């Protein structure tokens, strides 16, 4: 190809790592690391649900990182996000 760019897009096999901070007051269903996402084509999306139970009031940060299984260590993380949760006591009337 002259004067152009050739881009090879690969299918990725992904896992997700989840960290809740502080972790002492949160219960997560399932394993916190290596949760399988599966094989995704370029541009594809997949939604995962991870039940969390907060056993105390306060502020929590939920960090999630998606990693490619077959990539080199420095290239393995392909996405990340952080969610801030504020948990308050419910005062019924």
Secondary structure as the mmCIF struct_conf table of DSSP 4:
data_model
#
loop_
_struct_conf.conf_type_id
_struct_conf.id
_struct_conf.beg_label_comp_id
_struct_conf.beg_label_asym_id
_struct_conf.beg_label_seq_id
_struct_conf.end_label_comp_id
_struct_conf.end_label_asym_id
_struct_conf.end_label_seq_id
BEND BEND1 UNK A 3 UNK A 3
STRN STRN1 UNK A 12 UNK A 21
BEND BEND2 UNK A 22 UNK A 22
HELX_RH_3T_P HELX_RH_3T_P1 UNK A 23 UNK A 25
STRN STRN2 UNK A 26 UNK A 28
BEND BEND3 UNK A 29 UNK A 30
BEND BEND4 UNK A 32 UNK A 33
STRN STRN3 UNK A 35 UNK A 40
TURN_TY1_P TURN_TY1_P1 UNK A 42 UNK A 43
STRN STRN4 UNK A 52 UNK A 54
BEND BEND5 UNK A 56 UNK A 56
STRN STRN5 UNK A 58 UNK A 68
TURN_TY1_P TURN_TY1_P2 UNK A 69 UNK A 70
BEND BEND6 UNK A 71 UNK A 71
HELX_RH_3T_P HELX_RH_3T_P2 UNK A 73 UNK A 75
STRN STRN6 UNK A 77 UNK A 87
#
